[in-house]
Amino acid sequence: MKRRKIIIIICIIIAVAAAYGYLSRKRPAPPAQHGVPVLAGKAVQKTMPVIIEAIGTVEAYNSVTVYARIVGQLLRIHFKEGQDVKKGQPLFTIDPAPFQEKLRMSEAKLAQDMAQLKYNEDEAKRYAFLLEKGAVATSDYENKQTLALTQQATVRASKADVDNARLNLEYCYIRSPLDGRTGAHLVKEGAMIKDNDTKLVVVNQISPVNVKFSVPEKQLPEIRRYMVSDTLKVRVSTQGMQAPTEGRLTFVDNAVDAATGMILLKAEFRNSDKLLWPGQFVNVVLNLKEEQDAVVVPAKAVQIGQKGHFVFVVRPDKKAELRSITVSRTIGEETVVSKGINTGETVVTDGHLKLRDGFPVEIRESLTPGGAGASTKPAGAGEQKKGSPGNKQ
């Protein structure tokens, strides 16, 4: 019995020692907390344009639909479809034979009337001499004078017929009214042409060229204010164009469209390389002024929430701070911020989905697997202004 008690005591001692050793064992330190991987950029200070963006349509500087001014058969076409032509260059020839004959008849009639006029004028002079001698009556003299005056009017009418016949003959040769590019042939050789009714071709002047676009009426006062002091520049671009083409604003319509609340504007472009084509849709950027010392962040950094625009700012302690901002405008890949961001602050440009206010962050150069590690120099929104706070790292 005594032996059993000793065994039990020994077992209890062993159990207590084992429990004490287990409880006194040192627990491992908690794993280190890693930051959310993000990409980041800098808020910088730079000069940014104040612009108005719109969609525009290219239209010909001048566009003329060519008609015939006489009736006749189209004898020849002197140009190819889509050909560049100069002002005065022959385009069409209408059969001139009937008009040449009409001119000859008019000239013959004029010669006949002029011969009759000479005779009547000689008779009037002769009767004037006889009247002085008392050999003829006054009524006979006046009759001869009247015949001479009547024949003078007949000669003037015949001269007008000759001029008209020459003009109609000249209308047989249709020439380009301006420097431009021809469209498709609207008639074929041999067709009968009706004056002022049959369209022959459309000639468009495309160098220079106009671009028309519309902007909301609320922007009109600002446009007019800057037009007074300077000629406003306009840049247009299309898909596939290597660089925007620059022109100048030349026209502001005299009324706002009551149905849409928009006002029509036009800009003129030299278009010497003929990149802009009538009827083409283009992206239009109207440059009003240059804003100095604007605070700019990468456009990817700006997010939109229920309370408006916001960004995640990386604090010096490597934690994210959700910051509400006021966006002035976005130009390309840059956003101008009027309130909420200071120059030189670091903002998150990618990785927002896993972020919350106060979360630690780890700035990297790439978020793709196998990409580069952490970056100590976040990318900026653009070239920083020399001497600005944004130059400080």
C-alpha positions as CSV (number, residue, x, y, z in Angstrom):
1,M,0.0,0.0,0.0
2,K,2.8,2.3,0.9
3,R,4.6,1.4,-2.3
4,R,1.5,2.3,-4.3
5,K,1.3,5.7,-2.7
6,I,4.9,6.4,-3.6
7,I,4.3,5.5,-7.2
8,I,1.3,7.7,-7.4
9,I,3.3,10.6,-5.9
10,I,6.1,10.1,-8.4
11,C,3.6,10.1,-11.3
12,I,2.0,13.3,-10.0
13,I,5.4,15.0,-9.7
14,I,6.3,13.9,-13.3
15,A,2.9,15.2,-14.6
16,V,3.4,18.6,-12.8
17,A,6.9,18.9,-14.2
18,A,5.8,18.1,-17.7
19,A,2.9,20.6,-17.5
20,Y,5.2,23.3,-16.1
21,G,7.7,22.7,-18.9
22,Y,5.0,23.0,-21.6
23,L,3.5,26.1,-20.2
24,S,6.9,27.7,-19.6
25,R,8.0,27.0,-23.2
26,K,8.7,30.4,-25.1
27,R,6.1,31.1,-27.7
28,P,7.3,32.1,-31.2
29,A,7.2,35.8,-32.2
30,P,4.2,36.7,-34.4
31,P,5.0,37.0,-38.1
32,A,6.0,40.4,-39.4
33,Q,3.1,42.3,-41.0
34,H,3.8,43.1,-44.7
35,G,2.4,46.2,-46.5
36,V,0.0,46.1,-49.4
37,P,2.1,46.1,-52.6
38,V,1.3,49.2,-54.7
39,L,2.7,51.4,-57.4
40,A,3.1,55.1,-56.7
41,G,3.8,58.5,-58.2
42,K,4.6,62.0,-57.1
43,A,2.4,65.1,-57.1
44,V,4.4,67.8,-59.0
45,Q,4.1,71.4,-59.9
46,K,4.1,72.4,-63.5
47,T,2.6,74.6,-66.2
48,M,-0.6,73.0,-67.6
49,P,-3.0,74.3,-70.3
50,V,-6.6,75.2,-69.7
51,I,-8.5,73.4,-72.5
52,I,-11.9,72.5,-73.8
53,E,-12.3,69.2,-75.6
54,A,-14.9,68.4,-78.2
55,I,-15.7,66.2,-81.2
56,G,-15.5,68.0,-84.5
57,T,-16.1,67.5,-88.2
58,V,-13.8,68.5,-91.1
59,E,-15.3,70.6,-93.8
60,A,-13.9,72.1,-97.0
61,Y,-12.8,75.7,-96.8
62,N,-14.7,76.3,-100.1
63,S,-17.0,73.8,-101.8
64,V,-18.5,74.5,-105.3
65,T,-20.9,72.4,-107.2
66,V,-20.2,73.0,-110.9
67,Y,-23.2,73.4,-113.2
68,A,-23.5,74.1,-116.9
69,R,-24.9,77.5,-118.0
70,I,-26.0,76.4,-121.5
71,V,-27.8,73.5,-123.0
72,G,-25.8,71.1,-125.1
73,Q,-24.0,67.7,-125.4
74,L,-21.0,67.0,-123.2
75,L,-18.1,66.5,-125.6
76,R,-15.2,65.9,-123.3
77,I,-14.1,65.6,-119.6
78,H,-10.6,67.0,-119.0
79,F,-9.8,65.6,-115.5
80,K,-9.7,62.4,-113.5
81,E,-11.9,61.7,-110.5
82,G,-10.2,62.9,-107.3
83,Q,-7.6,65.0,-109.2
84,D,-6.1,68.3,-107.8
85,V,-7.0,71.2,-110.1
86,K,-6.1,74.9,-110.2
87,K,-8.4,77.8,-110.7
88,G,-9.2,78.3,-114.3
89,Q,-8.1,74.8,-115.3
90,P,-10.4,73.2,-118.0
91,L,-12.9,70.6,-116.6
92,F,-15.5,70.0,-119.3
93,T,-16.2,70.9,-122.9
94,I,-19.7,71.1,-124.3
95,D,-20.1,70.8,-128.0
96,P,-19.3,74.3,-129.3
97,A,-20.4,73.9,-132.9
98,P,-24.0,75.2,-132.5
99,F,-22.8,78.2,-130.6
100,Q,-20.0,79.0,-133.1
101,E,-22.7,79.1,-135.8
102,K,-24.9,81.3,-133.6
103,L,-21.9,83.7,-133.2
104,R,-21.4,83.9,-137.0
105,M,-25.0,84.7,-137.6
106,S,-25.0,87.4,-135.0
107,E,-21.8,88.9,-136.4
108,A,-23.4,88.9,-139.9
109,K,-26.5,90.5,-138.6
110,L,-24.4,93.2,-136.9
111,A,-22.5,93.9,-140.2
112,Q,-25.8,94.3,-142.0
113,D,-27.2,96.6,-139.4
114,M,-24.0,98.7,-139.4
115,A,-24.1,99.1,-143.2
116,Q,-27.8,100.2,-142.9
117,L,-26.8,102.6,-140.1
118,K,-24.2,104.2,-142.3
119,Y,-26.7,104.7,-145.1
120,N,-29.3,106.2,-142.7
121,E,-26.7,108.6,-141.1
122,D,-25.6,109.7,-144.6
123,E,-29.2,110.4,-145.6
124,A,-29.8,112.3,-142.4
125,K,-26.7,114.5,-143.2
126,R,-27.9,115.1,-146.8
127,Y,-31.4,116.1,-145.7
128,A,-29.9,118.4,-143.1
129,F,-28.0,120.2,-145.9
130,L,-31.1,120.3,-148.1
131,L,-33.2,121.7,-145.2
132,E,-30.8,124.6,-144.9
133,K,-31.2,125.4,-148.6
134,G,-35.0,125.1,-148.3
135,A,-35.1,122.2,-150.8
136,V,-37.0,119.7,-148.5
137,A,-39.6,119.9,-145.9
138,T,-38.8,119.8,-142.2
139,S,-40.9,116.6,-141.8
140,D,-38.8,114.8,-144.4
141,Y,-35.6,115.8,-142.5
142,E,-37.0,114.6,-139.2
143,N,-38.0,111.3,-140.7
144,K,-34.5,110.7,-141.9
145,Q,-33.1,111.6,-138.5
146,T,-35.5,109.2,-136.8
147,L,-34.5,106.4,-139.2
148,A,-30.8,107.0,-138.3
149,L,-31.5,107.0,-134.5
150,T,-33.6,103.8,-134.9
151,Q,-30.9,102.1,-136.8
152,Q,-28.3,103.1,-134.1
153,A,-30.5,101.2,-131.5
154,T,-30.7,98.2,-133.9
155,V,-26.9,98.2,-134.1
156,R,-26.6,98.3,-130.3
157,A,-29.0,95.3,-130.1
158,S,-27.0,93.4,-132.7
159,K,-23.8,94.1,-130.8
160,A,-25.5,92.7,-127.6
161,D,-26.5,89.6,-129.6
162,V,-22.9,89.1,-130.7
163,D,-21.6,89.5,-127.1
164,N,-24.2,87.0,-125.9
165,A,-23.2,84.5,-128.6
166,R,-19.6,84.9,-127.6
167,L,-20.5,84.4,-124.0
168,N,-22.5,81.3,-124.7
169,L,-19.5,80.0,-126.8
170,E,-17.2,80.6,-123.8
171,Y,-19.7,78.7,-121.5
172,C,-18.9,75.7,-123.6
173,Y,-15.5,75.5,-121.9
174,I,-16.2,74.9,-118.2
175,R,-13.2,75.7,-115.9
176,S,-12.5,75.1,-112.3
177,P,-13.7,78.0,-110.1
178,L,-11.0,77.5,-107.4
179,D,-7.9,75.6,-106.4
180,G,-9.1,72.3,-105.0
181,R,-9.8,68.6,-105.5
182,T,-12.5,67.2,-107.7
183,G,-15.0,64.6,-106.7
184,A,-16.6,61.9,-108.8
185,H,-17.9,62.5,-112.3
186,L,-21.6,63.2,-112.0
187,V,-22.1,63.0,-115.8
188,K,-20.5,61.0,-118.6
189,E,-19.1,62.1,-122.0
190,G,-21.9,62.3,-124.6
191,A,-24.7,63.1,-122.1
192,M,-27.1,66.0,-122.8
193,I,-26.6,68.8,-120.4
194,K,-29.3,71.2,-119.2
195,D,-28.3,74.6,-118.1
196,N,-28.4,75.3,-114.3
197,D,-29.9,71.9,-113.6
198,T,-27.3,69.2,-114.3
199,K,-24.6,68.7,-111.6
200,L,-21.3,68.1,-113.3
201,V,-18.8,67.8,-110.4
202,V,-18.1,69.1,-106.9
203,V,-14.8,70.8,-106.3
204,N,-13.6,71.1,-102.6
205,Q,-10.8,73.4,-101.4
206,I,-9.1,71.4,-98.7
207,S,-5.9,73.4,-98.2
208,P,-6.7,75.3,-96.0
209,V,-9.5,73.4,-94.4
210,N,-12.0,74.2,-91.6
211,V,-13.0,72.1,-88.6
212,K,-16.4,72.8,-87.0
213,F,-17.3,71.8,-83.5
214,S,-19.8,72.7,-80.7
215,V,-19.3,73.5,-77.1
216,P,-21.8,74.1,-74.2
217,E,-23.0,77.7,-74.0
218,K,-21.7,78.0,-70.4
219,Q,-18.1,78.0,-71.8
220,L,-18.9,80.8,-74.2
221,P,-18.0,83.7,-71.8
222,E,-14.6,82.2,-71.1
223,I,-13.9,81.6,-74.8
224,R,-14.8,85.2,-75.7
225,R,-12.7,86.6,-72.8
226,Y,-9.6,84.9,-74.0
227,M,-10.3,85.7,-77.7
228,V,-10.1,89.4,-77.0
229,S,-6.5,89.2,-75.9
230,D,-5.1,86.6,-78.2
231,T,-5.8,84.2,-81.1
232,L,-6.9,80.9,-79.6
233,K,-5.0,77.8,-80.7
234,V,-6.9,74.6,-81.7
235,R,-5.4,71.1,-82.0
236,V,-7.1,68.2,-83.7
237,S,-6.1,64.6,-83.9
238,T,-7.5,61.4,-85.5
239,Q,-6.8,57.7,-85.1
240,G,-3.5,56.9,-86.7
241,M,-2.3,60.5,-86.7
242,Q,1.3,60.7,-85.4
243,A,1.0,64.2,-83.9
244,P,-1.9,66.6,-83.5
245,T,-2.4,69.3,-86.1
246,E,-2.5,72.9,-84.9
247,G,-4.7,75.6,-86.2
248,R,-6.5,78.8,-85.0
249,L,-10.1,79.6,-83.9
250,T,-11.7,81.8,-86.6
251,F,-15.4,81.7,-86.0
252,V,-17.9,81.8,-83.2
253,D,-21.6,81.5,-84.2
254,N,-23.8,84.5,-83.5
255,A,-26.5,82.4,-81.7
256,V,-26.7,79.4,-79.3
257,D,-28.7,76.5,-80.6
258,A,-31.8,76.7,-78.4
259,A,-32.6,72.9,-78.9
260,T,-29.2,71.7,-77.7
261,G,-27.7,74.5,-75.7
262,M,-24.5,74.3,-77.8
263,I,-22.7,77.0,-79.9
264,L,-20.9,76.3,-83.1
265,L,-17.2,77.2,-83.5
266,K,-14.9,76.8,-86.5
267,A,-11.1,76.6,-86.6
268,E,-8.9,77.0,-89.7
269,F,-5.9,74.6,-90.5
270,R,-3.4,75.0,-93.3
271,N,-3.6,71.3,-94.0
272,S,-0.7,71.4,-96.4
273,D,-0.1,67.7,-95.9
274,K,-3.8,67.0,-96.5
275,L,-4.2,64.8,-93.4
276,L,-7.6,66.3,-92.7
277,W,-10.4,65.3,-95.1
278,P,-13.9,66.8,-95.5
279,G,-16.5,64.8,-93.5
280,Q,-13.9,63.3,-91.2
281,F,-14.6,63.2,-87.4
282,V,-11.7,64.5,-85.3
283,N,-10.9,65.1,-81.6
284,V,-10.7,68.8,-80.9
285,V,-8.7,70.5,-78.1
286,L,-9.3,74.3,-77.8
287,N,-6.4,75.8,-75.7
288,L,-7.6,78.8,-73.7
289,K,-4.5,79.7,-71.6
290,E,-1.5,78.3,-69.8
291,E,-1.9,77.8,-66.0
292,Q,1.3,78.3,-64.0
293,D,2.3,76.3,-61.0
294,A,-0.5,73.8,-61.2
295,V,-0.5,70.7,-58.9
296,V,-0.5,67.6,-61.1
297,V,-0.9,63.9,-60.2
298,P,-1.0,60.8,-62.4
299,A,-4.5,60.3,-63.7
300,K,-4.4,56.6,-62.5
301,A,-4.1,57.8,-58.9
302,V,-7.5,59.5,-58.9
303,Q,-10.5,57.4,-57.9
304,I,-14.2,58.1,-57.6
305,G,-16.3,57.2,-54.6
306,Q,-19.6,58.1,-53.1
307,K,-18.3,61.4,-51.8
308,G,-16.4,62.4,-55.0
309,H,-12.8,62.1,-56.1
310,F,-10.1,60.8,-53.8
311,V,-6.6,59.5,-53.7
312,F,-4.5,57.3,-51.4
313,V,-1.5,59.3,-50.1
314,V,1.5,57.4,-48.8
315,R,2.5,59.0,-45.5
316,P,6.2,59.1,-44.4
317,D,5.4,56.1,-42.0
318,K,4.5,54.0,-45.2
319,K,0.8,53.9,-44.4
320,A,-2.0,54.9,-46.7
321,E,-4.2,57.9,-46.1
322,L,-7.5,58.3,-48.0
323,R,-7.6,61.9,-49.1
324,S,-10.6,63.7,-50.7
325,I,-9.5,66.0,-53.6
326,T,-11.0,68.5,-56.0
327,V,-10.2,67.8,-59.6
328,S,-9.8,70.7,-62.0
329,R,-9.3,68.8,-65.2
330,T,-7.7,65.7,-66.7
331,I,-5.3,66.1,-69.7
332,G,-4.1,62.8,-71.1
333,E,-2.5,60.8,-68.3
334,E,-2.3,63.8,-65.9
335,T,-4.9,65.3,-63.6
336,V,-4.8,68.8,-62.3
337,V,-5.8,69.0,-58.6
338,S,-7.0,72.3,-57.3
339,K,-7.5,71.2,-53.6
340,G,-6.5,68.3,-51.4
341,I,-2.9,67.5,-52.5
342,N,0.4,69.2,-51.9
343,T,3.4,69.2,-54.2
344,G,5.8,66.5,-53.5
345,E,3.4,64.1,-51.8
346,T,3.4,60.4,-52.9
347,V,0.1,59.0,-54.3
348,V,-0.9,55.4,-55.1
349,T,-1.3,54.8,-58.8
350,D,-2.1,51.1,-58.7
351,G,-3.2,48.5,-56.1
352,H,-6.2,50.5,-54.7
353,L,-8.5,47.5,-54.5
354,K,-6.6,46.0,-51.5
355,L,-6.1,49.4,-49.7
356,R,-8.0,50.9,-46.8
357,D,-7.3,54.1,-44.9
358,G,-4.4,53.4,-42.5
359,F,-3.1,50.2,-44.2
360,P,0.7,49.8,-44.5
361,V,1.9,49.9,-48.1
362,E,4.9,48.6,-49.9
363,I,5.9,50.7,-53.0
364,R,7.0,48.5,-55.9
365,E,8.1,49.0,-59.5
366,S,5.8,46.3,-60.7
367,L,2.8,44.3,-59.4
368,T,3.2,41.4,-61.8
369,P,4.6,38.1,-60.5
370,G,8.3,38.0,-60.8
371,G,8.5,41.8,-61.3
372,A,10.9,44.2,-59.7
373,G,10.9,44.7,-55.9
374,A,10.2,47.7,-53.9
375,S,11.0,51.1,-55.3
376,T,12.4,54.0,-53.4
377,K,11.7,56.5,-56.1
378,P,8.0,56.7,-57.1
379,A,7.3,57.8,-60.7
380,G,6.2,61.4,-61.0
381,A,3.1,62.8,-62.9
382,G,5.4,64.5,-65.4
383,E,8.4,66.7,-65.6
384,Q,8.7,68.7,-62.4
385,K,9.0,72.4,-62.4
386,K,12.6,73.5,-61.7
387,G,13.0,74.9,-58.2
388,S,9.5,73.8,-57.1
389,P,8.9,71.8,-53.9
390,G,8.1,68.8,-56.0
391,N,11.8,68.4,-56.8
392,K,12.6,67.4,-53.3
393,Q,12.8,63.6,-52.7
